[in-house]
Amino acid sequence: MSTVPASAPSANLTSVPSASPQAAVVHKRRVIFWFLAAIVIIHLTVPLAFLPYTFVWWGILALLIGNFIFGSIGINLGFHRMLTHTAAKFPRPLERLWVLCGVCSMEGSPLWWVCTHRMHHQHSDEEGDPHSPQDDFYWGHMGWIYTADPRRNSLDTYAKYVPDLMSDKFLRWLHRGEKWLWVWAAHVVLLTAIGFGLGFAFFSTTADAVQFGVQWFLWVVIVRTVYVWHITWLVNSASHRWGYRSYGTNDGSRNNWFVALLTNGEGWHNNHHATPRACSQGHRWWEIDLTYTFVRALQKVGLAWDVVPVKVPKHIREADASDQGLKPPATSGDPVRGSEES
C-alpha cells in the first residue's frame, strides 16, 4: 500500500505517451525538504490533542469514525481496491466520493498512489520496489515518502502503470498542479468550520465554543490524518516483516492481525499478494475485513457489482500453508490480471 507523494510529475497528463519499460534502477536518494517539513509539523501538532484543554474521550470515537470514512473507504476501498485492482465497481457518484475521501487523507493524488502501488506489486521486496522494508524498516515505513524517485516523475512510468486511469479527466485534474492538495486543504477548512459551528450552536459561552472547536480540529483533522498515515504505512512495513503466511508468494508479505485490526482489513497482506484482485482480503473466518463487509452491504442494495471473489492459484495456495500447519483456504486457481502486476 502507498501513501503521500514525495515528488509527483506536474506535467499535463491529457495524452498518454507510448509506454516504455522501466528498469529497476537504484537512484541516489534526494530528500524533498518541503514535504518532510510538512510531515514533521503535522506530527508535532498531535501532542496538543492530549493536553488537558483539548483531550476528550469523544475524540477517540471521532478518530475511529474518521479512520473508517477517510482511511477505510477512501484509501482501502477507493484508492486501493477500486482504482488499483478494480476489485469492485460502484455508481460514478460513489466512485468520485471514495476518491475524494482518499484525497482527504493527504496520501497523494490517486494517479500517483495507484502507480506506486502497482510498482510495488511488480517488484515486491525486490530491486525496484518503492518501499520494501526488508533491509531498512524505517525506509519501508516512511523514509521513502519524502524521498524523490525519478521513476515516478516520468510520464512514461504513468503510461506503463496506470494507462487505464489516465483517460479519466477527474483523476487527471486532481493530479495536475497538485490540485489534490487544494482539495485536502478545502476539507480541512470545511471540517474546522463545522467544528466551530457546532461549538457555537451547542455551547452558551464563547470560551466553551472555541474550546470545542479546537478539540474538534485536533481530533477530527490532525490526529485522524496522522493515524491514517501510520496505519497505511504499517501495511508497507510491518506486514512485510511480521506475521504468518498462508500462501507461497514471491515476496515478504505477511498476514498481521494487529495491522488488520487498525486498518479494518488491510493487514491480511499475504492474502492480498496471493490474489491482488480479490475484494476480500480476509480469507479465513477470523480474518475480519470490515472494508469488504462495507462493500458486501452496498452489493446487497445494488450499489456495488462485479465484486471480485477470492481465487488463488493452486501453487501459491499450497506452498507455505503446510510449513505453518495451516490448511489452505479452498479457493480455485485463477491467474491475476496482468495490469495489476505491471
N, C-alpha and C positions, 0 to 999 in steps of 0.2 A: 504494500500500500504506500501511496506517495503523499506529499504534502507541499508546503509553501515553496514557491519557486525562488531560486536564488538569482537566476538570470534567464528570463524568457524573451524570445525574439519579439520585437515590436514591429517587425515588418508586416506589410499588408498581406493577409492570408486569403485574399479573394480568389486567386488562382492556385491550382495545385500543380507544382512542377513535377517532372518525372522523378520517380523515386530512385535513389542510388543507394547501394549497400553502405551501411555504416560500420566500419571496422571498430573493434573493441580496442580503443587506444587509451593509454594512461596519460592524462594531461597533468601539467603542473597545476596544483591547487591554488586558486586565487579567491580570497575571501571577498564577498560582497559586503563591504563595511556598513553601508546604509541599512541593509536588511538585517545584519547582525545586531546593529544598534536598536532597530525596531523590536526585534525579538527580546533583547535584554531589557529594554524599557518596559515592555508589556509584562514580562516576568517580574520585574521589580515592583510593579503595581499590585501584584497578587497579595502580598502580606498585608496590605492596607485593609483587605476584606476581613482580617482576623483581629483587628483592633476592637476594643470594647464598643466604640461608637458605631462600628459598621458590621460586626458579626451578628448574624441572625440565623436561627435554625431553619427558617423557611428558605434560606439561601441554598441549603443542601438540596431541598426538593426542587428549587428553581434550576439548580445546576443539572440535576438528573433529567428534568424535562427538557432543558435546553440542549443537553447532550443528545437526547433522542431525536429532537427536531433537526438540529444542525449537524450533529455527528452521524447518527444512525441513518436518518432519512437523507440528509444532504450528501455526506461523504460515502458512507457504506452503500447506500442504495443508489443515490443519484450519480455520483462520480464513478464509483467502483463497479457495482453490479450492473447498472443500467448502461452507462456510457462506455465503460471499458470492455465489458464482457457480454453485453446485450443479453443478460440473464432473464429479463422480463421486459414487457412493453406496457405503456400506460397512455392514457389520453394526452394529447400535446400540452394542455394547460398544466397537468400534473407533472409531466416531464420538465417543463420550464420551472415549476415550483421546486422540484427536487434539486435542480441545478442551482437555483438561487439560494436555497438553503446551504448547499455545499460552498458556494462562493462566500456566504456569510460566516463560514468557519475560518476564513483567511488562509486557505490552503492552496491558493494559486488559481489561475484560470483553468477551466475544465480541460481545454486542449492540452495545456502543459501537464496537468495531473495525469490524464489518460496516457499521454505519450510516455511519461516517466514510468508509469506502472506497466505498460506493455514492454518497455525496455527491460524492466525488472524480470518479467516472465521469460523473456527470450534468453537472458543471461543470468538467471537467478543464482546468486552466490558464486559466480564466475567472473572473470575479467569482463568488464563492460556493464556489470550490474551497477545501477546508480547508487545503491545504498545497502550493499551487503555488510552485515555486522561480523562476519566470520573472523576477520583479522583485527578489527577495531570496532568494539561495541558502540562507542560514542559516535563514531562516524556513521554507522548504520542507523543510530537513533536520531541524531540531529545535526551532526557535523556537515553532512552533505547538503543540508538545506540552504545554508548561507555561503556555499562554495560554488563558483561558476563552473559550468560544464558546457564547453563549446558545442558538443553534440546537440544539446537541447536549445541551442541558439541558432539553429540552421533550419531553413525551410525544407531542405531535403530530408531531414530527420522527421519532420512532421508529415511530409508526404509519404514516408515509409510506414510510420507507426499509426497515424490517425487519418488516413485518406477518407475513411467513411464519415468522419466528423467535420472535415474541413469544408464541406459544402454547406454546412449549417450556418446560416447568416447570424443567428443569435450567438452561437458559440464563438464565431469569428469576431463579432462585435465586442464580446467580453474580453477577448484576448488582445485585440489591437489597442495599443496605447495604454495597456494595463487598466482598462475600464472596470475590470472586476474589483480593483481596489476602491474605485469610487462607489461601486455597489456595496462593498463591505462598509465603507465609511457612512453611507446613507443609512444602512441598517443600524449602525451604532447610534447615529443621531436619533433615528426613529425610536429605538428601544429606550434610549435615555429619556426622550420626551415622554414616552408612555409612563416610565417610572416616576418622573416628577409630576406628571399629570395625575397619576393615581395617588401620589402623596398629598397633593393639594385637594384632591376630591374626598379623601377619607380621613384626613387629619385636620384638627381645628387650629393648630398653630403652625406658623411658618417654619419654626425650628424643627418640628416633628416631620413636616412635609419634606423639607430639604434632607433631613437625615434618611428618610425612606428612599428618596430619590438617589442619594449617594449609595446606599446599600444595594438598591436595585441595579445601578450601573456596575458596581464592582462584581456582584454575583452573577447577574444575568449576561453581562458582556465580557468583563475581563477574566474572571475565574473560569467561566464556561469556555472561553476561547482557548485559554492555556490548557485546560483539562482535555479538550478535544484534540489539541495539538499532540499532547504527550501520549494519549491512548492510541492515536493514529500511528505515532512513531514507534510505539511498543510493538505493533504488528510487524513493522520492518525489522526491529531489533530483537526483542525478547522472543518473538515467535519464530525467529530463525536461529535461536540459540538453545532454548529450554522448552521441554515438553515431550510429549510422546508422538510417535509416528505410526499412523495407521497404514500408510501407503509408501511404496518404494519410489518416491520422486527423486529426480536427479538434482537435488538441492538440499539445503539445510532446514527446510520448513518444518515446523513443529506445531502440534495442537497444544495450545497453552490455555488452561482453563481460567487463569487469572485475567489474562488479556481478553479472553472471550467474554468474561463477566463484565469487564469495564466497557467493552465496545459493543455489547449487545449482539455478539455472534462472530465478529471478525477474527477472533483469536484462534478459531479452528483452522489454522493456516495450512497445515499439511493437507487437510481435506481439500482446501481451495486449490492448492497447487496440483493436486491429483486430478481435479476436474474443474478448471477455472470458469467454465461457462455455467455451471450449476448455480442456481439461485440460492439454494440452501447450502450453508457451509457447515451445518451440524449434521453428521451422518449417523450418529447413534442417539438413543433416546435421551442420554444425559447431556449431549452436546446441544444445549439450548441456543437457539438463534432467533432472537426477538425481531431482528430486521426481516428475516424470512417470514416470521409469523405475521408481521405487518403486511407483507406482500400477499400472503395467503388470504388475509382478511379482505384486502382490496379485490383479489381474484373472485372471492365469493360474491361480491356485489357488482362484478362486471367491470371493475376499474383497473384490472391487470389481466394480461393474457400472454400467451407464448412464454410461460414461466418454465425455464429450462430445468429438467429433472436431473438428479444425480446419476451420472453414468461414468464409471471409472473403468479404464482399460484393465483387463484381467491381469496383465503382467505387472502393472503398477499396484493393483489392489492386493495382490498376494505377497509382494516382495518383502515388506517389512513387518507385516502383521504376525507372521509365525515367530519372528525373533522376539516379539514383545508379549507373546502368549495371548494375543487378541485374535478374535475371529473376525476376518474382514467382512464389512457390510456386503450384503447380497445385492450388488448392482451389476448391470450388464455393461460390457465394453462398448465404448463409443469414442472415436478419435476427437480430440479437441480441435475446435475450429482454428484454422491456421492464422487468421488475423489476430487472434489473442496472443499467440506465441511469437509474433514478429512485429 
